[in-house]
């Protein structure tokens, strides 16, 4: 599906709206909300686009109309039927905004958000089946990357091809198998830590565990994790560190250092060696 989206990415030329001052507003809930966080990191870092978040409550409670004339509002929703997101966009459109809906629902009769926006970025023609929107979330991130490419040509064609190949390889990996699964089941608390765009992936990973496994799981940026939450984790817990390469970036190294000085075991294990996880360590790479 990533490859299929890439094949029709040219559609984004007309759909990837932003204001004259190269800014956008984003709104979404759940996994769609964490996808907007990913968009903020990518679009501001790579596409020269100022990216703002909208919290529906403040829009609904606004005592005076807000000036959204000429502003671009992107609404993310797997189904296109999130009532609060649709109601929020409806109010913003009345205040002058131009809407863009990012959904996985091709049938406009069943997609009020796309009908309201008038501009629809369809993620796929494949229905979302699981309770947690895993497929749609992956495609939302993919759409964000392709939108950045459309705006600034910040990536190469090889980047997208290589990423599709890496995704194919990733789905066949067992990431530690039964040994890791036992660690996860025993952990009273799960933590997911990432820097930059991986902050969004960490947040959504924790959300998936809360939704599907009823686990106490939280996601953090590397900086936020160091401002208090790190003190709540013990050797009984499990923390996943998300990083784009085997070489740990500085932010992730900063997470490990105070944990070690505080007496927490901090064994780092790369993706290829997850099967040899130390049972005494709450740390692993993702």
Buried (B, 14 or more C-beta within 10 A) or exposed (E): BBBEBBEEBEBBEEBBBBBEEEBBBBBBBBBBBBBBBBBBBBBEBBBEBBBEEBEBEEBEEEEEEBEBEEBBBBBBBBBBBBEBBBBBBBBBBEBEBBBBBBBBBBEBEEBBBBBBBEBBBBBBEEEBEEEBBBBBBBBBBBBBBBBBBBBEEBBEEEEBEEBBEEBEEEEEEEEBEEBBEEBBEEBEBBBBBBBBBBBBBBBBBBBBBBBEEEBBBBBBBBEBBBEEBBEEBEBEBBBBBBBEEEEBBEBBBBBBEBBEEEEBBBBBBEBEEBEEBEEEBBBBBB
